[in-house]
Amino acid sequence: MIFAAIDYAVFFTLIGLAVVAGFLGSKWRAPDFTRIAEWSLGGMRFGAFIVWFLMGADIYTAYSLISIPGAAYSLGGFILYAVVYGSISYPFLYIVATKFYRVAKRRGYITAGDYVRDRFNSGVLSLLISLTGIIAMLPYIALQIVGIRYVLDAMGFPVIPSFIIAYIIVALFVAVSGLRGPALSSLIKDAILWGVILTVVIALGIRFNGFGPIFTQLGPSHYLIPSKLMIGYITLALGSGISWLLFPNLLVGILGSKSEDVIRKNSVFLPLYQVWLILLALMGLVALAKNLVPSGVSSLAFPSVLNAYFPSTFVAVAFAGIVIGSMVPAGLQSLGAANLITRNIYLDFINRKATERQQVLWGRVAVFIMVIASLIFALVPAASGLIFYLLTFSYAWLLQTLPAIILSMYWYDLDKYSVAAGWAVGTGLVTYGLVTVGFSSSLLPWFYDIYVGLLGLIVNLIVMLVVYAIVKALKVKVSSRLNPQELL
């Protein structure tokens, strides 16, 4: 498609608005950025409306816009596991996230690492859990970067320089504005993308007289789940569904809420975004049925549908939405990881007497560290394949922190030795499993195509239970800075 000057003007104007909103976040509600909670969590003052857009921007990203249609194009109905795991996640968050929020607000926690340190009275275990979160953010941020590769290429921009410019801008507005920057930008991002997705689906539905002809043309062999992948489908959906609270970026949005009621309301209304996933999967089927991706590059499915059926100015609007939908979540993800670096590495191990002003400074530095590391990760071969797998790598590693962060809120005498042993074995197994498939998938063909993250968690829990029994038998003394009443 050939873009005119007006198309580029629209493209840059929309992106510019999102960037300006990101910087204006530093002035929103007169924040005191000498306090770490003000910078990193927006002072824990966001209401249901802002949190709905903020978490929607954080969850429904370039993963949705590029990889969902791409995976539907390549894998068919298998990609609908993403719809299933959302249905698992929201009821889970309704119960678990509100409890974590209550403990965190009472104790002044910024990260899950803060909680783990006090819950188990162990800086080392806190460090291990925090490092897991930091490392898991690399493929997640890289997913956002890779997700806009084809948009930049289609519009004739040099890809790698464009990556660097876009994400340095992201790092700048997050460093300046903290959580308030992505929160304001998310309003623009979601408004554009809701408009684009609904317009595309309605227009194509009218053009094709509904999507029935698309399903008929492809036949059930494509959009139904192959029986050999059923175990992978179920375990990937379950493993992903119970791990959302473990993501540092989602925890930032949750802790930015002003009350538990805000979290409950969003657990009820955020599933509206799940409609996106079904509609975007349809676009992958349209691209396949109409043979719109002759190169066979699955990530081009949605851009190809836009190019084939819509005028260039609308495509420019959609492409701007995709770029913004990559930048805003990347900002939240880098902020979540930066909080871990600041609170659970710098404060706990480098400068225990650091003032809140110093913590904000190092948080800003850590944002740049995460963005630069993710840019490097985005260029490795593992990031160039079917990109929805990048996110499943993050889920797999983070699942191994579930006993430390979630299970420990309900199991009051769970000890650090059991949790650490389970984490070590589970994380090792996940990493080994990914190596055996060359980081090209997260399903293990040598073990019934099971999701590597859930297999790791199962082994993790078994090891944890064995060590727990040994610790109890030996009557090893364990301690916590939290008493059971604080976990109620």
C-alpha positions as CSV (number, residue, x, y, z in Angstrom):
1,M,0.0,0.0,0.0
2,I,1.2,3.5,-0.8
3,F,0.7,6.1,1.9
4,A,0.1,9.8,1.2
5,A,1.4,12.7,3.2
6,I,-1.9,13.0,5.0
7,D,-1.6,9.4,6.1
8,Y,1.8,10.0,7.7
9,A,0.5,13.2,9.3
10,V,-2.3,11.3,10.9
11,F,0.0,8.5,12.0
12,F,2.5,10.8,13.7
13,T,-0.2,13.1,15.2
14,L,-1.9,10.2,17.0
15,I,1.4,8.8,18.3
16,G,2.5,12.3,19.3
17,L,-0.7,12.7,21.3
18,A,0.0,9.5,23.2
19,V,3.6,10.6,23.9
20,V,2.5,14.1,25.0
21,A,0.0,12.5,27.3
22,G,2.7,10.4,28.7
23,F,4.8,13.4,29.6
24,L,1.8,15.4,30.9
25,G,1.3,12.6,33.5
26,S,4.1,14.3,35.5
27,K,1.7,17.2,36.2
28,W,-1.4,15.2,36.8
29,R,-2.9,15.6,40.3
30,A,0.2,17.5,41.5
31,P,2.3,14.5,42.4
32,D,5.2,14.5,44.9
33,F,7.9,12.5,43.0
34,T,10.2,12.6,46.0
35,R,8.0,9.7,47.3
36,I,8.5,6.3,45.6
37,A,4.8,5.3,45.9
38,E,3.8,8.5,44.1
39,W,6.1,7.9,41.2
40,S,5.8,4.1,40.9
41,L,2.2,3.5,41.9
42,G,0.5,6.8,41.2
43,G,0.1,7.3,44.9
44,M,-2.4,4.4,44.9
45,R,-5.1,6.9,44.0
46,F,-6.6,5.6,40.7
47,G,-10.3,5.0,40.4
48,A,-12.1,2.2,38.5
49,F,-12.3,4.2,35.2
50,I,-8.6,4.9,35.0
51,V,-7.6,1.4,36.2
52,W,-9.9,-0.2,33.6
53,F,-8.1,1.6,30.8
54,L,-4.7,1.2,32.4
55,M,-5.0,-2.5,32.9
56,G,-6.7,-2.9,29.6
57,A,-3.7,-1.2,28.0
58,D,-1.4,-3.4,30.0
59,I,-3.1,-6.8,29.1
60,Y,-4.3,-6.2,25.6
61,T,-1.2,-5.1,23.7
62,A,0.8,-5.9,20.5
63,Y,0.2,-9.5,21.6
64,S,-3.4,-9.1,20.8
65,L,-3.1,-7.0,17.7
66,I,-0.4,-8.9,15.9
67,S,0.1,-12.3,17.4
68,I,-3.5,-13.3,17.9
69,P,-4.4,-12.9,14.2
70,G,-1.0,-14.4,13.3
71,A,-1.5,-17.5,15.5
72,A,-5.1,-17.9,14.2
73,Y,-3.6,-17.8,10.7
74,S,-1.0,-20.4,11.5
75,L,-2.6,-22.5,14.3
76,G,-6.3,-22.0,14.0
77,G,-8.5,-22.5,17.0
78,F,-5.6,-23.3,19.3
79,I,-5.1,-19.6,19.9
80,L,-8.4,-19.3,21.6
81,Y,-6.7,-20.6,24.7
82,A,-6.1,-16.8,25.2
83,V,-9.8,-16.3,25.6
84,V,-10.1,-19.3,28.0
85,Y,-7.3,-18.1,30.3
86,G,-8.8,-14.7,30.6
87,S,-11.9,-16.4,31.8
88,I,-9.8,-18.1,34.5
89,S,-7.8,-15.1,35.4
90,Y,-10.5,-12.6,36.3
91,P,-12.3,-14.7,39.0
92,F,-8.9,-15.6,40.3
93,L,-7.9,-11.9,40.5
94,Y,-11.2,-11.0,42.1
95,I,-10.2,-13.2,45.1
96,V,-6.4,-13.2,45.2
97,A,-5.5,-9.6,44.1
98,T,-7.8,-8.0,46.6
99,K,-6.1,-9.9,49.4
100,F,-2.6,-9.0,48.2
101,Y,-3.7,-5.4,47.8
102,R,-4.9,-5.2,51.3
103,V,-1.6,-6.6,52.7
104,A,0.5,-4.4,50.5
105,K,-1.4,-1.1,51.3
106,R,-1.2,-1.9,55.0
107,R,2.5,-2.5,54.9
108,G,3.5,0.0,52.2
109,Y,4.7,-2.6,49.7
110,I,5.7,-1.5,46.1
111,T,6.5,-4.9,44.7
112,A,5.9,-8.6,45.2
113,G,9.5,-8.8,46.3
114,D,8.7,-6.5,49.2
115,Y,6.0,-8.9,50.4
116,V,8.2,-12.0,50.0
117,R,11.0,-10.4,52.0
118,D,8.7,-9.8,54.9
119,R,6.6,-12.9,54.6
120,F,9.6,-15.2,54.8
121,N,12.1,-12.8,56.5
122,S,14.5,-13.5,53.7
123,G,16.2,-11.0,51.4
124,V,17.7,-13.9,49.4
125,L,14.3,-15.4,48.6
126,S,13.0,-11.9,47.8
127,L,16.0,-11.5,45.4
128,L,15.3,-14.8,43.6
129,I,11.6,-14.0,43.1
130,S,12.4,-10.5,42.0
131,L,15.1,-11.6,39.5
132,T,12.5,-14.0,38.1
133,G,10.1,-11.1,37.5
134,I,12.8,-9.0,35.9
135,I,14.0,-11.7,33.5
136,A,10.4,-12.6,32.6
137,M,9.8,-9.1,31.6
138,L,12.4,-9.2,28.9
139,P,10.5,-11.4,26.4
140,Y,7.3,-9.6,27.3
141,I,8.7,-6.1,26.4
142,A,10.5,-7.7,23.4
143,L,7.1,-9.0,22.3
144,Q,5.8,-5.4,22.1
145,I,8.9,-4.3,20.1
146,V,8.7,-7.2,17.7
147,G,5.0,-6.6,17.4
148,I,5.4,-3.3,15.5
149,R,8.2,-4.6,13.2
150,Y,5.8,-5.2,10.3
151,V,3.9,-2.0,10.8
152,L,7.1,0.0,10.6
153,D,8.2,-1.9,7.6
154,A,4.9,-1.5,5.8
155,M,5.1,2.3,6.3
156,G,8.6,2.4,4.9
157,F,10.5,3.2,8.1
158,P,13.9,1.7,8.9
159,V,12.9,-0.9,11.5
160,I,15.8,-1.0,14.0
161,P,16.3,2.8,14.2
162,S,12.6,3.2,14.6
163,F,12.6,0.6,17.5
164,I,15.3,2.5,19.3
165,I,13.7,5.9,18.9
166,A,10.2,4.7,19.9
167,Y,11.4,2.9,23.0
168,I,13.8,5.5,24.2
169,I,10.8,7.9,24.1
170,V,8.9,5.3,26.2
171,A,11.7,5.2,28.7
172,L,11.7,9.0,28.9
173,F,8.1,9.5,29.6
174,V,7.9,6.7,32.1
175,A,11.1,8.0,33.9
176,V,9.5,11.5,34.0
177,S,5.9,10.6,34.9
178,G,6.1,7.2,36.5
179,L,2.8,5.3,36.5
180,R,0.8,8.4,35.6
181,G,2.4,8.6,32.1
182,P,1.2,5.2,30.9
183,A,-2.2,5.8,32.7
184,L,-2.9,8.9,30.6
185,S,-1.6,7.4,27.4
186,S,-3.7,4.3,27.8
187,L,-6.9,6.4,27.3
188,I,-5.7,7.4,23.8
189,K,-4.5,3.9,23.0
190,D,-7.7,2.1,24.0
191,A,-10.0,4.7,22.3
192,I,-8.1,4.3,19.0
193,L,-8.0,0.5,19.1
194,W,-11.6,0.0,20.2
195,G,-12.6,2.2,17.3
196,V,-10.4,0.4,14.8
197,I,-11.3,-3.2,15.8
198,L,-15.0,-2.5,15.9
199,T,-14.9,-0.7,12.5
200,V,-12.9,-3.5,10.9
201,V,-15.2,-6.3,12.1
202,I,-18.4,-4.5,11.2
203,A,-17.2,-3.4,7.8
204,L,-15.9,-6.9,6.9
205,G,-19.0,-8.5,8.3
206,I,-21.1,-6.5,6.0
207,R,-18.7,-7.1,3.1
208,F,-18.8,-10.9,3.5
209,N,-22.4,-11.2,4.6
210,G,-21.2,-12.4,8.0
211,F,-18.2,-14.6,8.7
212,G,-20.0,-17.9,8.1
213,P,-18.5,-18.1,4.5
214,I,-15.0,-17.8,6.0
215,F,-15.6,-20.7,8.3
216,T,-17.2,-22.7,5.5
217,Q,-14.3,-22.1,3.2
218,L,-11.6,-23.1,5.7
219,G,-13.4,-26.1,7.1
220,P,-13.3,-27.4,10.7
221,S,-9.8,-28.8,10.3
222,H,-8.4,-25.3,10.7
223,Y,-10.4,-23.6,13.4
224,L,-10.9,-26.7,15.6
225,I,-8.2,-27.7,18.1
226,P,-6.2,-30.8,16.9
227,S,-6.6,-33.7,19.4
228,K,-2.8,-34.1,19.7
229,L,-2.6,-30.5,21.1
230,M,-5.5,-30.8,23.5
231,I,-3.2,-31.3,26.5
232,G,-1.1,-28.4,25.5
233,Y,-4.3,-26.2,25.0
234,I,-5.7,-27.1,28.4
235,T,-2.4,-26.7,30.3
236,L,-1.4,-23.5,28.6
237,A,-4.8,-22.0,29.3
238,L,-4.7,-23.1,33.0
239,G,-1.1,-22.1,33.6
240,S,-1.6,-18.7,32.0
241,G,-4.9,-18.1,33.8
242,I,-3.5,-18.5,37.4
243,S,-0.4,-16.4,36.8
244,W,-1.6,-12.9,36.1
245,L,-1.0,-11.5,39.6
246,L,2.6,-12.7,39.3
247,F,3.4,-10.2,36.5
248,P,5.2,-7.1,37.9
249,N,3.5,-4.8,35.4
250,L,0.0,-6.0,36.3
251,L,0.8,-5.7,40.0
252,V,1.7,-2.1,39.3
253,G,-1.8,-1.5,37.9
254,I,-3.5,-3.4,40.8
255,L,-1.5,-1.5,43.5
256,G,-2.2,1.8,41.8
257,S,-5.9,1.3,42.6
258,K,-7.3,3.4,45.4
259,S,-9.3,0.6,47.0
260,E,-10.1,-3.1,46.9
261,D,-13.5,-2.2,45.4
262,V,-11.7,-0.8,42.3
263,I,-10.0,-4.1,41.8
264,R,-13.2,-6.0,42.2
265,K,-15.0,-3.8,39.7
266,N,-12.3,-4.2,37.2
267,S,-12.3,-8.0,37.6
268,V,-15.9,-7.8,36.6
269,F,-15.7,-5.4,33.7
270,L,-12.2,-6.0,32.2
271,P,-13.4,-9.3,30.5
272,L,-15.1,-7.0,28.0
273,Y,-11.6,-6.7,26.4
274,Q,-11.7,-10.5,25.8
275,V,-14.1,-9.7,22.9
276,W,-11.0,-8.2,21.2
277,L,-9.3,-11.6,21.1
278,I,-12.1,-13.4,19.4
279,L,-12.6,-10.6,16.8
280,L,-8.8,-10.4,16.1
281,A,-8.6,-14.2,15.7
282,L,-11.3,-13.8,13.1
283,M,-9.0,-11.5,11.2
284,G,-6.4,-14.2,11.0
285,L,-9.0,-16.6,9.5
286,V,-9.9,-13.9,7.0
287,A,-6.3,-13.4,6.0
288,L,-6.0,-17.2,5.5
289,A,-9.2,-17.7,3.6
290,K,-8.6,-14.8,1.2
291,N,-4.9,-15.6,0.8
292,L,-3.8,-12.2,1.8
293,V,-0.4,-13.2,3.2
294,P,1.5,-14.7,0.2
295,S,4.8,-14.5,2.1
296,G,3.4,-16.8,4.7
297,V,4.6,-14.6,7.6
298,S,1.8,-15.1,10.1
299,S,2.4,-11.8,11.9
300,L,1.4,-10.0,8.8
301,A,-2.2,-11.4,9.0
302,F,-3.9,-8.4,10.6
303,P,-1.8,-5.7,8.7
304,S,-2.6,-7.6,5.4
305,V,-6.4,-7.5,6.1
306,L,-6.1,-3.8,6.8
307,N,-4.2,-3.2,3.6
308,A,-6.5,-5.3,1.5
309,Y,-9.9,-3.8,2.5
310,F,-9.4,-0.3,3.9
311,P,-8.2,3.1,2.6
312,S,-4.7,4.2,3.5
313,T,-5.8,6.9,6.0
314,F,-7.7,4.3,8.1
315,V,-4.8,2.0,7.8
316,A,-2.5,4.7,9.1
317,V,-4.9,5.2,12.1
318,A,-4.8,1.5,12.8
319,F,-1.0,1.3,12.5
320,A,-0.7,4.2,14.9
321,G,-2.9,2.4,17.3
322,I,-0.7,-0.7,17.0
323,V,2.4,1.3,17.7
324,I,0.8,3.1,20.7
325,G,-0.5,-0.3,21.8
326,S,3.1,-1.5,21.9
327,M,4.6,1.6,23.5
328,V,2.2,2.0,26.4
329,P,2.4,-1.6,27.7
330,A,6.1,-1.6,27.3
331,G,6.2,1.5,29.6
332,L,4.2,-0.3,32.2
333,Q,6.3,-3.5,31.9
334,S,9.6,-1.6,32.2
335,L,8.2,0.3,35.2
336,G,7.1,-3.0,36.9
337,A,10.6,-4.4,36.4
338,A,12.3,-1.2,37.5
339,N,10.4,-1.3,40.8
340,L,11.9,-4.7,41.4
341,I,15.4,-3.5,40.6
342,T,15.0,-0.5,42.8
343,R,13.3,-2.0,45.8
344,N,14.6,-5.5,45.9
345,I,18.2,-5.2,44.5
346,Y,19.3,-1.6,45.1
347,L,17.5,-0.9,48.4
348,D,17.9,-4.4,49.9
349,F,21.5,-5.2,48.9
350,I,23.3,-2.0,47.7
351,N,22.0,0.9,49.8
352,R,19.6,-0.1,52.7
353,K,19.5,3.5,53.9
354,A,18.4,4.9,50.5
355,T,15.9,7.8,50.8
356,E,12.7,7.7,48.8
357,R,14.2,10.4,46.5
358,Q,17.1,8.1,45.8
359,Q,14.8,5.2,45.1
360,V,12.9,7.3,42.6
361,L,16.2,8.2,40.9
362,W,17.3,4.6,40.6
363,G,13.9,3.6,39.5
364,R,14.2,6.0,36.6
365,V,17.6,4.6,35.7
366,A,16.3,1.1,35.9
367,V,13.5,1.9,33.4
368,F,16.2,2.7,30.8
369,I,18.1,-0.5,31.7
370,M,15.0,-2.6,31.1
371,V,14.2,-0.9,27.8
372,I,17.7,-1.3,26.4
373,A,17.9,-4.9,27.5
374,S,14.6,-5.6,25.9
375,L,15.7,-4.0,22.6
376,I,18.7,-6.3,22.6
377,F,16.5,-9.3,23.4
378,A,14.1,-8.4,20.6
379,L,17.0,-8.9,18.1
380,V,17.9,-12.5,19.1
381,P,16.6,-15.4,17.0
382,A,14.1,-16.5,19.7
383,A,12.2,-13.3,19.2
384,S,11.8,-13.7,15.5
385,G,9.4,-16.6,15.3
386,L,5.7,-17.0,16.1
387,I,5.6,-14.1,18.6
388,F,2.8,-15.3,20.9
389,Y,5.2,-17.8,22.3
390,L,7.3,-15.0,23.7
391,L,4.5,-14.2,26.2
392,T,4.2,-17.9,27.2
393,F,7.9,-17.9,28.2
394,S,7.2,-15.1,30.7
395,Y,4.2,-17.0,32.1
396,A,6.3,-20.2,32.5
397,W,9.0,-18.6,34.5
398,L,6.6,-16.4,36.6
399,L,4.5,-19.5,37.5
400,Q,7.4,-20.7,39.6
401,T,6.9,-17.8,41.9
402,L,3.3,-18.7,42.6
403,P,4.0,-20.5,45.9
404,A,6.1,-17.5,47.2
405,I,3.5,-14.8,46.3
406,I,0.1,-16.4,46.2
407,L,0.1,-19.7,48.1
408,S,2.0,-18.1,51.0
409,M,-0.9,-15.8,51.7
410,Y,-3.1,-18.8,52.6
411,W,-0.6,-21.2,53.9
412,Y,0.6,-19.4,57.0
413,D,3.5,-21.7,58.1
414,L,5.0,-22.2,54.6
415,D,8.7,-21.7,55.0
416,K,11.4,-20.2,52.8
417,Y,13.4,-23.4,52.4
418,S,10.5,-25.3,50.9
419,V,9.6,-22.4,48.6
420,A,13.2,-21.8,47.5
421,A,13.8,-25.5,46.7
422,G,10.6,-25.7,44.7
423,W,11.4,-22.5,42.8
424,A,14.9,-23.7,41.9
425,V,13.7,-27.0,40.5
426,G,10.7,-25.6,38.7
427,T,12.7,-22.7,37.2
428,G,15.4,-25.1,36.1
429,L,12.9,-27.5,34.5
430,V,11.2,-24.6,32.6
431,T,14.5,-23.3,31.3
432,Y,15.7,-26.8,30.3
433,G,12.4,-27.5,28.6
434,L,12.6,-24.3,26.5
435,V,16.2,-25.1,25.6
436,T,15.1,-28.5,24.3
437,V,12.7,-26.9,21.8
438,G,15.1,-24.1,20.9
439,F,12.9,-21.5,22.4
440,S,10.6,-21.9,19.4
441,S,7.6,-23.1,21.5
442,S,6.5,-23.5,25.1
443,L,4.8,-26.9,24.5
444,L,7.0,-29.9,25.1
445,P,6.7,-32.5,22.3
446,W,8.7,-35.0,24.4
447,F,6.1,-34.9,27.2
448,Y,2.6,-35.0,25.6
449,D,2.9,-31.4,24.3
450,I,2.3,-30.2,27.9
451,Y,2.9,-26.5,28.7
452,V,6.3,-26.2,30.2
453,G,5.2,-23.6,32.7
454,L,2.6,-25.9,34.3
455,L,4.8,-28.9,34.2
456,G,7.5,-26.8,36.1
457,L,4.9,-25.7,38.6
458,I,3.7,-29.2,39.3
459,V,7.3,-30.4,39.9
460,N,7.9,-27.2,41.9
461,L,5.0,-28.0,44.2
462,I,6.0,-31.6,44.7
463,V,9.6,-30.6,45.7
464,M,8.2,-27.9,48.0
465,L,6.0,-30.4,49.8
466,V,8.9,-32.9,50.2
467,V,11.1,-30.2,51.7
468,Y,8.3,-28.8,53.8
469,A,7.9,-32.3,55.4
470,I,11.6,-32.5,56.0
471,V,11.7,-29.0,57.6
472,K,8.8,-30.0,59.9
473,A,10.4,-33.3,60.8
474,L,13.7,-31.6,61.7
475,K,11.8,-28.8,63.5
476,V,13.9,-26.2,61.7
477,K,13.1,-22.7,63.1
478,V,11.4,-20.4,60.6
479,S,10.3,-16.8,61.0
480,S,8.2,-14.1,59.3
481,R,7.9,-10.4,59.7
482,L,4.1,-10.9,59.1
483,N,1.8,-12.4,61.7
484,P,-1.1,-14.6,60.5
485,Q,-3.6,-11.8,61.4
486,E,-2.0,-9.5,58.8
487,L,-2.7,-12.0,56.1
488,L,-6.4,-12.3,56.8
